[in-house]
Amino acid sequence: MQSFKTELDLNNQQKTRAAQHAGTSRHACNWGLALCKQLLTYNKENPTDKIKFPTAIDLHKLLVASVKNENPWYYESSKCAPQEALRNLTKAFKRMHRVKKSGFPRFKKKNVSDSFYLEGSIRISGNKIKLPIIGWVKCHEQLPSVMPKNVTISKRAGRWFIAFKNEKTPVNNQTLGEPIGVDIGINTLATCSNGFVANNPKAYRKTKRKLAKLQKELCRRTKGGSNREKTKLFLARCHYRISSIRSDTLHKLTTHLAKNYSEIWVEDLNISGMLKNHKLASAISDCGFYEFKRQLEYKTSWYGSKLCLASR
């Protein structure tokens, strides 16, 4: 499966609908988390009379029976948004017990990682997509000619994005070139054995002074004021631009390597250990070494090439 993500071009009415769905999803998640915390506290205080931990289906049945009657605005949004929020909450609790590094789920805040899930009658036509309740929505680029069963809509830096999955058929390319060795670094992002050099854009380093200025301005704003929200949005857009530049560079480089070479040899770097060097941690994070390796792993399977890890 291949993921496709693009930006939406919403009008004011559609932005309001999207914000309603995100708010419904957030409210359901916070309600379910509060209920689960009360249940865990009760089971801890009453070990002999423990109550079984609810599943996502149990939480949704209780939500329909009690919460929706008290909050009729739930019916203005698709039922898929709160359902998926409760499923994700259940997965978070399971992950907390299974993975030691995963902490206790936290309450969601407004305008922080807003997102919601939709499924049903979804159709695509050119650069438009039809969503349940919201209707036909324009996108910033042409969409693939597929029929997605579900989509995830998220908000970042004041912009709305849509993501969905479609099937990707691997290409068995018989005209791939010879094997190539790639040495990734800080000054030059990649130096290849055939002489090809990919420059490092150093997006964070070039924008560091602007980020510091915006962060200082944000600290001086009055909490709850409209000017603070404007500065927060400018700061989020600046961070989004940095990540976009880094992502664009890595995607172009990894696609070029996976499409044109039969074997790609890269060093098996200990990235988490390298980040402990506080003098170089910022520069290493700005390169995206982990993302470079991750993208090569799945793109080589798409284009019929092979990723090989060389010993340190």
Secondary structure, DSSP 8 states (H G I E B T S, - for coil): -EEEEEEEE--HHHHHHHHHHHHHHHHHHHHHHHHHHHHHHHHHH-TTS------HHHHHHHIIIIIHHH-GGGGGS-THHHHHHHHHHHHHHHHHHH-TT--------TTSS-EEEEESS-EEETTEEEETTTEEEEESS---S---SEEEEEEETTEEEEEEEE-------TT-B--EEEEE-SSEEEEETTS-EEE---HHHHHHHHHHHHHHHHHHS-TT-HHHHHHHHHHHHHHHHHHHHHHHHHHHHHHHHHHHBSEEEEE---HHHHTT-TTTHHHHHHHTHHHHHHHHHHHHHHHT-EEEEE--
